[in-house]
Amino acid sequence: MTGSFDLQLRRYRLRAGVTQDELARRSEASVRTVSGLETGRHAPWPPRRANTDVLGLAAAERDELLAAATG
């Protein structure tokens, strides 16, 4: 999957069946931050392994999300 960080994050979260609230809680972030990341209102942060584990990402998907976050 290619695309911007915000769209990738949302697609991966929805595919995993994870709510914004759950992702926020498990990522030690606020729901507002997760929402902002998914809508492009917040600058992307490089995803940590724990965050990508919540989404069930494969190594290649994790690498794509990291590349999108860091530009």
DSSP file (Angstrom, degrees, kcal/mol; ACC not computed):
  #  RESIDUE AA STRUCTURE BP1 BP2  ACC     N-H-->O    O-->H-N    N-H-->O    O-->H-N    TCO  KAPPA ALPHA  PHI   PSI    X-CA   Y-CA   Z-CA
    1    1 A M              0   0    0      0, 0.0     2,-0.3     0, 0.0     7,-0.0   0.000 360.0 360.0 360.0 133.3    0.0    0.0    0.0
    2    2 A T        +     0   0    0     66,-0.0     2,-0.3     6,-0.0    63,-0.0  -0.822 360.0  88.7-119.2 164.7    1.3    3.4   -0.8
    3    3 A G  S    S-     0   0    0     -2,-0.3     2,-0.0    61,-0.1     0, 0.0  -0.852  73.5 -32.2 140.9-175.6    0.0    6.8    0.1
    4    4 A S     >  -     0   0    0     -2,-0.3     4,-2.5     1,-0.1     5,-0.2  -0.329  56.5-112.1 -75.4 158.1    0.2    9.4    2.7
    5    5 A F  H  > S+     0   0    0     63,-0.4     4,-3.0     1,-0.2     5,-0.2   0.901 114.4  54.1 -55.4 -46.0    0.8    8.6    6.4
    6    6 A D  H  > S+     0   0    0      1,-0.2     4,-2.0     2,-0.2    -1,-0.2   0.916 111.9  43.0 -60.7 -44.4   -2.7    9.7    7.4
    7    7 A L  H  > S+     0   0    0      2,-0.2     4,-2.5     1,-0.2    -1,-0.2   0.897 114.9  50.0 -69.2 -39.4   -4.5    7.5    4.9
    8    8 A Q  H  X S+     0   0    0     -4,-2.5     4,-2.9     2,-0.2     5,-0.3   0.941 110.2  50.2 -62.8 -46.9   -2.2    4.5    5.6
    9    9 A L  H  X S+     0   0    0     -4,-3.0     4,-2.5    -5,-0.2    -2,-0.2   0.929 112.9  46.0 -58.6 -46.7   -2.7    4.8    9.3
   10   10 A R  H  X S+     0   0    0     -4,-2.0     4,-2.8    -5,-0.2     5,-0.3   0.930 113.4  48.9 -63.1 -45.9   -6.5    4.9    9.0
   11   11 A R  H  X S+     0   0    0     -4,-2.5     4,-2.6     1,-0.2    -2,-0.2   0.931 113.5  46.3 -60.5 -46.0   -6.7    2.0    6.6
   12   12 A Y  H  X S+     0   0    0     -4,-2.9     4,-1.9     2,-0.2    -1,-0.2   0.902 113.1  49.8 -64.2 -40.4   -4.4   -0.2    8.7
   13   13 A R  H  X>S+     0   0    0     -4,-2.5     5,-2.2    -5,-0.3     4,-0.6   0.937 113.5  45.1 -64.5 -46.0   -6.4    0.7   11.9
   14   14 A L  H ><5S+     0   0    0     -4,-2.8     3,-1.0     1,-0.2    -2,-0.2   0.906 111.3  53.0 -65.0 -41.0   -9.7   -0.1   10.3
   15   15 A R  H 3<5S+     0   0    0     -4,-2.6    -1,-0.2     1,-0.3    -2,-0.2   0.877 109.1  50.1 -60.4 -37.0   -8.4   -3.3    8.7
   16   16 A A  H 3<5S-     0   0    0     -4,-1.9    -1,-0.3    -5,-0.2    -2,-0.2   0.591 111.0-123.4 -77.5 -10.7   -7.2   -4.4   12.2
   17   17 A G  T <<5 +     0   0    0     -3,-1.0     2,-0.4    -4,-0.6    -3,-0.2   0.817  61.9 146.0  71.3  30.0  -10.7   -3.6   13.7
   18   18 A V      < -     0   0    0     -5,-2.2    -1,-0.3    -6,-0.2    -2,-0.1  -0.853  42.9-135.6-103.9 132.6   -9.1   -1.2   16.2
   19   19 A T     >  -     0   0    0     -2,-0.4     4,-2.5     1,-0.1     5,-0.2  -0.392  24.3-113.1 -78.4 162.6  -10.9    1.9   17.3
   20   20 A Q  H  > S+     0   0    0      1,-0.2     4,-2.6     2,-0.2     5,-0.2   0.893 119.8  54.5 -60.1 -38.5   -9.2    5.3   17.6
   21   21 A D  H  > S+     0   0    0      2,-0.2     4,-2.7     1,-0.2    -1,-0.2   0.926 109.3  45.7 -62.0 -45.6   -9.7    5.0   21.4
   22   22 A E  H  > S+     0   0    0      2,-0.2     4,-2.7     1,-0.2     5,-0.2   0.919 113.5  48.9 -66.0 -43.0   -8.0    1.6   21.6
   23   23 A L  H  X S+     0   0    0     -4,-2.5     4,-1.4     2,-0.2    -2,-0.2   0.917 112.8  49.0 -61.9 -42.0   -5.1    2.7   19.4
   24   24 A A  H  X>S+     0   0    0     -4,-2.6     5,-2.9    -5,-0.2     4,-0.5   0.943 113.0  46.5 -61.7 -48.2   -4.6    5.9   21.5
   25   25 A R  H ><5S+     0   0    0     -4,-2.7     3,-0.9     1,-0.2    -2,-0.2   0.930 115.9  44.0 -61.3 -46.8   -4.7    3.9   24.7
   26   26 A R  H 3<5S+     0   0    0     -4,-2.7    -1,-0.2     1,-0.2    -2,-0.2   0.681 116.5  47.7 -75.5 -16.6   -2.3    1.3   23.5
   27   27 A S  H 3<5S-     0   0    0     -4,-1.4    -1,-0.2    -5,-0.2    -2,-0.2   0.384 110.2-120.0-100.2   1.5    0.0    3.9   21.9
   28   28 A E  T <<5S+     0   0    0     -3,-0.9     2,-0.3    -4,-0.5    -3,-0.2   0.922  76.4 116.1  56.3  46.6    0.0    6.1   25.0
   29   29 A A      < -     0   0    0     -5,-2.9    -1,-0.2    -6,-0.2     2,-0.2  -0.808  68.9 -98.7-131.0 172.2   -1.5    9.0   23.0
   30   30 A S     >  -     0   0    0     -2,-0.3     4,-2.2     1,-0.1     5,-0.2  -0.596  26.3-119.7 -91.3 158.5   -4.8   10.8   23.1
   31   31 A V  H  > S+     0   0    0      1,-0.2     4,-2.9    -2,-0.2     5,-0.2   0.879 117.2  58.4 -61.0 -37.1   -7.8   10.1   20.9
   32   32 A R  H  > S+     0   0    0      1,-0.2     4,-2.5     2,-0.2    -1,-0.2   0.896 105.4  49.0 -59.9 -40.2   -7.4   13.6   19.6
   33   33 A T  H  > S+     0   0    0      2,-0.2     4,-2.5     1,-0.2    -2,-0.2   0.935 111.6  47.7 -65.3 -46.5   -3.8   12.9   18.5
   34   34 A V  H  X S+     0   0    0     -4,-2.2     4,-2.1     2,-0.2    -2,-0.2   0.930 113.6  48.3 -60.7 -45.0   -4.8    9.7   16.7
   35   35 A S  H  X S+     0   0    0     -4,-2.9     4,-1.3     1,-0.2     6,-0.3   0.919 111.7  49.9 -60.1 -44.1   -7.7   11.5   15.0
   36   36 A G  H  X>S+     0   0    0     -4,-2.5     6,-1.8    -5,-0.2     5,-1.6   0.866 109.4  51.3 -63.6 -37.0   -5.4   14.4   14.1
   37   37 A L  H  <5S+     0   0    0     -4,-2.5     3,-0.4     1,-0.2    -1,-0.2   0.892 110.5  49.2 -65.5 -39.5   -2.9   11.9   12.6
   38   38 A E  H  <5S+     0   0    0     -4,-2.1    -1,-0.2     1,-0.2    -2,-0.2   0.710 116.5  41.2 -75.3 -20.3   -5.5   10.3   10.5
   39   39 A T  H  <5S-     0   0    0     -4,-1.3    -1,-0.2    -5,-0.2    -2,-0.2   0.422 112.3-113.0-106.3  -0.1   -6.9   13.6    9.2
   40   40 A G  T  <5S+     0   0    0     -4,-0.7    -3,-0.2    -3,-0.4    -4,-0.1   0.561  85.4 117.7  81.5   7.8   -3.5   15.2    8.6
   41   41 A R  S   <S+     0   0    0     -5,-1.6     2,-0.4    -6,-0.3    -4,-0.2   0.779  72.9  51.0 -77.1 -25.9   -4.0   17.8   11.3
   42   42 A H  S    S-     0   0    0     -6,-1.8    -2,-0.2    -9,-0.2     3,-0.1  -0.892  95.7-110.2-110.4 141.9   -1.0   16.5   13.3
   43   43 A A        -     0   0    0     -2,-0.4    -6,-0.1     1,-0.1    -2,-0.1  -0.457  46.0-103.0 -64.3 138.7    2.4   15.9   11.8
   44   44 A P        -     0   0    0      0, 0.0    -1,-0.1     0, 0.0   -38,-0.0  -0.327  30.8-149.2 -66.6 146.4    3.1   12.2   11.6
   45   45 A W        -     0   0    0     -3,-0.1    25,-0.1     3,-0.0    24,-0.1  -0.874  32.6 -95.9-109.2 147.3    5.4   10.6   14.1
   46   46 A P        -     0   0    0      0, 0.0    20,-0.1     0, 0.0     2,-0.1  -0.471  49.5-115.2 -62.0 125.8    7.5    7.7   13.3
   47   47 A P        -     0   0    0      0, 0.0     2,-0.2     0, 0.0    19,-0.0  -0.358  24.1-135.3 -66.1 138.4    5.5    4.6   14.5
   48   48 A R     >  -     0   0    0      1,-0.1     4,-2.1    -2,-0.1     3,-0.4  -0.547  25.3-108.6 -86.6 159.4    7.0    2.6   17.3
   49   49 A R  H  > S+     0   0    0      1,-0.2     4,-2.3     2,-0.2     5,-0.2   0.893 119.7  55.2 -55.2 -42.7    7.0   -1.2   17.1
   50   50 A A  H  > S+     0   0    0      1,-0.2     4,-1.5     2,-0.2    -1,-0.2   0.886 107.1  50.8 -60.6 -38.7    4.3   -1.4   19.8
   51   51 A N  H  > S+     0   0    0     -3,-0.4     4,-1.0     1,-0.2    -1,-0.2   0.919 112.2  45.3 -65.3 -43.5    2.0    0.9   17.8
   52   52 A T  H  X>S+     0   0    0     -4,-2.1     5,-2.0     1,-0.2     4,-0.5   0.810 107.0  59.2 -73.3 -27.4    2.4   -1.2   14.7
   53   53 A D  H ><5S+     0   0    0     -4,-2.3     3,-0.9    -5,-0.2    -1,-0.2   0.877  99.9  57.7 -64.7 -36.7    1.9   -4.4   16.6
   54   54 A V  H 3<5S+     0   0    0     -4,-1.5    -1,-0.2     1,-0.3    -2,-0.2   0.868 109.5  45.4 -58.2 -36.6   -1.5   -3.1   17.7
   55   55 A L  H 3<5S-     0   0    0     -4,-1.0    -1,-0.3    -5,-0.1    -2,-0.2   0.513 109.8-124.8 -87.6  -5.9   -2.4   -2.8   14.0
   56   56 A G  T <<5 +     0   0    0     -3,-0.9    -3,-0.2    -4,-0.5     2,-0.2   0.860  45.6 176.4  67.2  36.0   -1.0   -6.3   13.1
   57   57 A L      < -     0   0    0     -5,-2.0    -1,-0.2     1,-0.1     2,-0.1  -0.490  27.3-129.5 -79.1 141.8    1.3   -4.9   10.5
   58   58 A A     >  -     0   0    0     -2,-0.2     4,-2.6     1,-0.1     5,-0.2  -0.385  36.0 -99.5 -75.0 164.9    3.7   -7.1    8.5
   59   59 A A  H  > S+     0   0    0      1,-0.2     4,-2.3     2,-0.2     5,-0.1   0.891 124.2  50.3 -56.6 -42.9    7.4   -5.9    8.4
   60   60 A A  H  > S+     0   0    0      2,-0.2     4,-2.1     1,-0.2    -1,-0.2   0.889 111.3  48.3 -65.4 -38.9    6.9   -4.4    4.9
   61   61 A E  H  > S+     0   0    0      2,-0.2     4,-2.5     1,-0.2    -2,-0.2   0.903 110.5  51.6 -67.1 -40.6    3.8   -2.5    5.9
   62   62 A R  H  X S+     0   0    0     -4,-2.6     4,-2.4     1,-0.2    -2,-0.2   0.910 109.7  50.2 -61.0 -42.6    5.6   -1.2    9.0
   63   63 A D  H  X S+     0   0    0     -4,-2.3     4,-2.5    -5,-0.2    -1,-0.2   0.895 110.0  50.2 -63.6 -40.7    8.4    0.0    6.8
   64   64 A E  H  X S+     0   0    0     -4,-2.1     4,-2.3     2,-0.2    -2,-0.2   0.912 111.2  48.4 -63.7 -42.7    6.0    1.7    4.4
   65   65 A L  H  X S+     0   0    0     -4,-2.5     4,-2.0     2,-0.2    -2,-0.2   0.908 112.2  49.1 -65.3 -41.1    4.3    3.5    7.3
   66   66 A L  H  X S+     0   0    0     -4,-2.4     4,-2.1     2,-0.2    -2,-0.2   0.915 110.8  50.2 -62.9 -43.6    7.6    4.6    8.7
   67   67 A A  H  X S+     0   0    0     -4,-2.5     4,-1.0     1,-0.2    -2,-0.2   0.895 111.1  49.0 -62.4 -40.0    8.7    5.9    5.3
   68   68 A A  H  < S+     0   0    0     -4,-2.3   -63,-0.4     1,-0.2    -1,-0.2   0.857 111.5  50.5 -67.3 -34.2    5.4    7.8    5.0
   69   69 A A  H  < S+     0   0    0     -4,-2.0    -2,-0.2     1,-0.2    -1,-0.2   0.852 116.4  39.1 -71.8 -34.8    5.9    9.3    8.5
   70   70 A T  H  <        0   0    0     -4,-2.1    -1,-0.2    -5,-0.1    -2,-0.2   0.489 360.0 360.0 -98.0  -3.2    9.5   10.4    7.9
   71   71 A G     <        0   0    0     -4,-1.0    -3,-0.2    -5,-0.2    -4,-0.1   0.474 360.0 360.0  74.6 360.0    9.0   11.6    4.3
